[in-house]
């Protein structure tokens, strides 16, 4: 299986959770609308979001200690930039990898999503906006190019 195929398959079969105020858990799935998510965005007066991690760069498994250090570094960077965020976990449905601690960032511009994902060597992120479904984006330029080539196969 190619890295592109493995990344898309893993991303599509993952539950993206976050802890909301009051200790409630909200779960996002790529391509699935979610009224609770829209309510959360309205509650925080946000128009869009990004869900990303610093764990396991480019699918390379790191130790728990290394991953937690990377997560704390990402949170510090978000704090310095003034972003509001909640924490959560990306939980694979297949159990092929351990859940990863993530951040759900309110109103993060696309350029910042790309910059941080590339700084933490992440292949992608989940993004969305009010009244739209969560979407997977590629932040690894090599995977993005492979995906573009795949889409153009057979088109002439």
Rosetta blueprint (number, residue, H / E / L):
1 X L
2 X L
3 X H
4 X H
5 X H
6 X H
7 X H
8 X H
9 X H
10 X H
11 X H
12 X H
13 X L
14 X E
15 X E
16 X E
17 X E
18 X E
19 X E
20 X L
21 X H
22 X H
23 X H
24 X L
25 X E
26 X E
27 X E
28 X E
29 X L
30 X L
31 X L
32 X L
33 X L
34 X L
35 X H
36 X H
37 X H
38 X H
39 X H
40 X H
41 X H
42 X H
43 X H
44 X L
45 X L
46 X L
47 X L
48 X E
49 X E
50 X E
51 X E
52 X E
53 X E
54 X L
55 X L
56 X L
57 X H
58 X H
59 X H
60 X L
61 X L
62 X L
63 X L
64 X H
65 X H
66 X H
67 X H
68 X H
69 X H
70 X H
71 X H
72 X H
73 X H
74 X H
75 X H
76 X H
77 X H
78 X H
79 X H
80 X H
81 X H
82 X L
83 X L
84 X L
85 X E
86 X E
87 X E
88 X E
89 X E
90 X E
91 X E
92 X E
93 X L
94 X L
95 X L
96 X L
97 X L
98 X L
99 X L
100 X E
101 X E
102 X E
103 X E
104 X E
105 X E
106 X E
107 X L
108 X L
109 X L
110 X H
111 X H
112 X H
113 X H
114 X H
115 X H
116 X H
117 X H
118 X H
119 X H
120 X L
121 X L
122 X L
123 X L
124 X E
125 X E
126 X E
127 X E
128 X E
129 X E
130 X L
131 X L
132 X L
133 X L
134 X L
135 X E
136 X E
137 X E
138 X E
139 X L
140 X L
141 X H
142 X H
143 X H
144 X H
145 X H
146 X H
147 X H
148 X H
149 X H
150 X H
151 X H
152 X H
153 X L
154 X L
155 X L
156 X L
